Structures are given as C-alpha cells and as structure tokens.
Amino acid sequence: MPLRPLGFGDLLGLPFRALRYNRGVVVGGPLLFTLGATAMLTLAAWFAFEDASMLFFDVAGTGGSPLGSDTIALLIAAGVMMLLADVLASAIVAPAVARGILGERITLGEAWKAVRPRIGSLLLLYLYAFLASVVALVLGFFVAALVGSFDSVGAAILAVVIVMLAYLAVVVTVMLVGGVARPVVVLEQRSAGKAIARAMRLLKGRYWWSVLVLFVAAVLIFVVSMVIGQVGNFASLALTFAAPDSAVVLGIAFVLTMVLSLVVSYVLTYSYLGSLFTLLLVDLRIRHEGFDLTLAEAAEARRA
C-alpha cells in the first residue's frame, strides 16, 4: 500500500489486493474457521434431525425429550464453534495485512501465533459489543413505550422511528469501533477496554467518513454475496434437471449448494472486512500519529 493517508478508493480497493497477496492467511484463515464451524453445525443438525425423526416411531408415547444428550452436546459445541469462527476469522487477517503493507508474507501458523494469546481479549470485545447492542435495544423500547403511552397514531409512529434510529446508530458505532479495536487487540496487544478507548480516540474527527466507507463496503459485500447465492441456485437447478427423479440427489444438491454459498459468502465477508479494518487502523494512525514515517523507516530497514 502507499505509505500515505488512504483515500476512499484505496480503502475499498486495497483489501482485494490483500486477498491476492497473501491468500494463505487472508483467505485460508477465515476459510479454515468457517469450514470447521460449518462442519460442526452440519453434524449437530444431522443428529438433531435423527433424534426428532424418532418421535414418529415413539409408539409407547414416553414423551421424553426429542433430543439426546449427545445431540445437545453437539449443538452446544456447534454454537461455541460458530462464536469462535465469528471472533477469530477476521482477527487472524490483521497480522497478514499489517506485514503485507511492508511487502512481507507470513504463514498461517505465524498469524495464529499472533492471535492465540489475544483470544481472551477478542472474546471480551465481542461480549462488550453484544451488551452494548442489548442495552441500546432495551433503552430504545423503553423510550418507545414512554412516547407510545400518548394515545395517538403519530406518537406510535414516532416511537417506532426512535427505536429504529437509536438501535441503528448503536449497531453502526459498535461495528465500526469494534472493527477498528479488533486489529488493535491483535497488533498492539492491548486489552479489550483499552483497544475500544484507542479506537474511539483514533476515530475522532473521522467517524462519519469511516461510517461511509463501512456502508459502501457492506453494500459491495451484499451484492457479491447475492451473486454467489444466485450462482449456487443455478447450480442446484442444473443438478435438478440432470436427475429430476432422484429425491436423494436433489436433496444433496440443495444442501451442498446452500452450504457452499454460505461458506464462500462468510469467507469473503471475514477476509474483506478484516483487511478493511486493519487498513483503516493504519490510515487513522497515519493521520493522527504520523505512522507513515514509522512504516517508511521499517521499509527502509527491511531493504537494507
């Protein structure tokens, strides 16, 4: 990347360059976490389906729990895996992007060594984001109930608007601050609370500009995910025409195309946003701290 403050187009385009430059980490890391979580979730869903189907043969009418203890354990493990995948898939991208700025490539093992000691702080950061969203939702409903106590249609509409706007503002802020704080936790080895405080300081004066970047990035990801989903639908339709009389083939084709579409969409989201937030952190540090000089010195030392 150019060692200068990044423009709007730079922040949107450079993550794609990061995907190509170090695929093993920027794509491979999120893919590994997503496949592991998807496999566990698929296994848990299969066991749950098998347990539920046994209800149709419960002629004795025992009325026991439809899910066995093994299935419940698998569902819990799948939930934990999905949480870890969501927390770690974008975090593991940060070391690769940061080193890639200086023209260095790292392995997935090296990226994992940087992320592994920070798992506790990353999970705490995730918990803070969840609590902030819940508090915002509760406060929004409280205000809506207060306004809605006035017996009029206008007050009811105003209450709904207040809830939606308040919750949207908090969600966007949580996504932005949390997204910048995540590479701070990994790259600067700070605690969750200190990373949030640092992200908020760096975003001062650049908040709305960063929100615009995040909004356009989200639209890009949405459009690409929709295209991937349509390709999956066409592939499933093609298999349907190839074997129209086989229910097994149709079922397998549907599940495979759906799972593959979801995996590709999630990997793209984690890889792109992980790269974007890391680059955004670097840009903010350049603007506030003159970090481009530090990067230039490091690049010069590397060439020497």
Secondary structure as the mmCIF struct_conf table of DSSP 4:
data_model
#
loop_
_struct_conf.conf_type_id
_struct_conf.id
_struct_conf.beg_label_comp_id
_struct_conf.beg_label_asym_id
_struct_conf.beg_label_seq_id
_struct_conf.end_label_comp_id
_struct_conf.end_label_asym_id
_struct_conf.end_label_seq_id
BEND BEND1 LEU A 3 ARG A 4
HELX_RH_AL_P HELX_RH_AL_P1 PHE A 8 TYR A 21
TURN_TY1_P TURN_TY1_P1 ASN A 22 ASN A 22
HELX_RH_AL_P HELX_RH_AL_P2 ARG A 23 VAL A 26
TURN_TY1_P TURN_TY1_P2 VAL A 27 VAL A 27
HELX_RH_AL_P HELX_RH_AL_P3 GLY A 28 SER A 53
HELX_RH_3T_P HELX_RH_3T_P1 MET A 54 PHE A 57
TURN_TY1_P TURN_TY1_P3 VAL A 59 ALA A 60
BEND BEND2 PRO A 66 LEU A 67
HELX_RH_AL_P HELX_RH_AL_P4 SER A 69 ALA A 91
TURN_TY1_P TURN_TY1_P4 ILE A 92 ILE A 92
HELX_RH_AL_P HELX_RH_AL_P5 VAL A 93 GLY A 100
TURN_TY1_P TURN_TY1_P5 ILE A 101 GLY A 103
HELX_RH_AL_P HELX_RH_AL_P6 LEU A 108 VAL A 115
HELX_RH_3T_P HELX_RH_3T_P2 ARG A 116 ARG A 118
HELX_RH_AL_P HELX_RH_AL_P7 ILE A 119 GLY A 148
TURN_TY1_P TURN_TY1_P6 SER A 149 SER A 149
BEND BEND3 PHE A 150 SER A 152
HELX_RH_AL_P HELX_RH_AL_P8 VAL A 153 LEU A 187
BEND BEND4 GLU A 188 GLU A 188
HELX_RH_AL_P HELX_RH_AL_P9 ALA A 192 LEU A 203
TURN_TY1_P TURN_TY1_P7 LYS A 204 ARG A 206
HELX_RH_AL_P HELX_RH_AL_P10 TYR A 207 ALA A 242
BEND BEND5 ALA A 243 ALA A 243
TURN_TY1_P TURN_TY1_P8 PRO A 244 ASP A 245
HELX_RH_AL_P HELX_RH_AL_P11 ALA A 247 GLU A 289
HELX_RH_AL_P HELX_RH_AL_P12 PHE A 291 ARG A 303
#
